[in-house]
Amino acid sequence: MTLTLISATPSPFARKVRIAMIEKGVPFVVQNEVPWHADSITARYNPLEQLPILIPDEGDPVFESTYLMEWLEYKYPEPSMLPADRDLAMTARLVHVIAEGVVDAMLLLFWEMQREVVSAEWAKRQLRKVTGGLADLERRASDRDYLVGDRFGIADIGVIAMLGALDTMAEAQMIPAWQKFDSKIQPWTALYPNLVRFEARHRDRPSVSATSPRMFDLVEKIV
Ligand SMILES: N[C@@H](CCC(=O)N[C@@H](CS)C(=O)NCC(=O)O)C(=O)O
């Protein structure tokens, strides 16, 4: 079966799926898109107009990164990205959704910052989610090789994608913009030593280094 992944170079959501597919040894081709542009093909395959989208050569497209991670587990169970212990597997899923929630809030903030008039209430609310989620993940990272269990998996993938997305935000000059609403905001590398050590342990892993994010040019008005 040939699988095409509709992806975007900066997308943390697509990155999670790419990392999992590389880890599982599933062959796929990447089609990069700018989902925000009118000529994007995303709407053709996903009514929610979002990537990542996985297109098998037979059957319906599969989309929504968290669902896609489960779909990959179901279709390609080995090697599993979940701990064998069922309780630990649920904890790994929880860590993955916390990281996902941080990314969601970060992106809401990113778009808010593009508006002529930024809502301070909205910005502060999203920043609380970013800092709250990061503090939670910093606690969980402690000094262990993997966030949950004893092998690389969904929790690590979610957090790696989130940290890469924070770097993309910093490169897009978001830190000074966010500091206007929370003066304690700093680049994550200055505030979360456990996450710094965690990232350093995994950055040379082939699936991680091969998928590092790259911002694209947005030329159309979005907000
Ligand atoms: N919850 C979705 C979020 C995906 C998402 O926001 N993708 C972005 C690219 S990073 C996108 O396609 N945005 C276009 C839009 O929301 O209209 C998932 O996990 O797949």
The ligand as an SDF file (V2000), in Angstrom:
LIG
                    3D

 20 19  0  0  0  0  0  0  0  0999 V2000
   -6.4150   19.0100   15.7730 N   0  0  0  0  0  0  0  0  0  0  0  0
   -5.8010   18.9360   14.4680 C   0  0  0  0  0  0  0  0  0  0  0  0
   -5.0790   20.2540   14.2020 C   0  0  0  0  0  0  0  0  0  0  0  0
   -4.4040   20.2620   12.8480 C   0  0  0  0  0  0  0  0  0  0  0  0
   -4.0290   21.6640   12.4160 C   0  0  0  0  0  0  0  0  0  0  0  0
   -4.3320   22.6700   13.0670 O   0  0  0  0  0  0  0  0  0  0  0  0
   -3.3360   21.7210   11.2840 N   0  0  0  0  0  0  0  0  0  0  0  0
   -2.9780   22.9970   10.7190 C   0  0  0  0  0  0  0  0  0  0  0  0
   -1.5810   22.9330   10.1120 C   0  0  0  0  0  0  0  0  0  0  0  0
   -0.3730   22.8790   11.3990 S   0  0  0  0  0  0  0  0  0  0  0  0
   -3.9480   23.3020    9.6000 C   0  0  0  0  0  0  0  0  0  0  0  0
   -4.1010   22.5110    8.6860 O   0  0  0  0  0  0  0  0  0  0  0  0
   -4.6170   24.4510    9.7060 N   0  0  0  0  0  0  0  0  0  0  0  0
   -5.5540   24.9250    8.7270 C   0  0  0  0  0  0  0  0  0  0  0  0
   -6.8590   25.3240    9.3680 C   0  0  0  0  0  0  0  0  0  0  0  0
   -7.0300   25.0880   10.5860 O   0  0  0  0  0  0  0  0  0  0  0  0
   -7.7170   25.8340    8.6600 O   0  0  0  0  0  0  0  0  0  0  0  0
   -4.8430   17.7550   14.4230 C   0  0  0  0  0  0  0  0  0  0  0  0
   -4.3500   17.3630   15.4710 O   0  0  0  0  0  0  0  0  0  0  0  0
   -4.6200   17.2090   13.3280 O   0  0  0  0  0  0  0  0  0  0  0  0
  1  2  1  0
  2  3  1  0
  2 18  1  0
  3  4  1  0
  4  5  1  0
  5  6  2  0
  5  7  1  0
  7  8  1  0
  8  9  1  0
  8 11  1  0
  9 10  1  0
 11 12  2  0
 11 13  1  0
 13 14  1  0
 14 15  1  0
 15 16  2  0
 15 17  1  0
 18 19  2  0
 18 20  1  0
M  END
$$$$
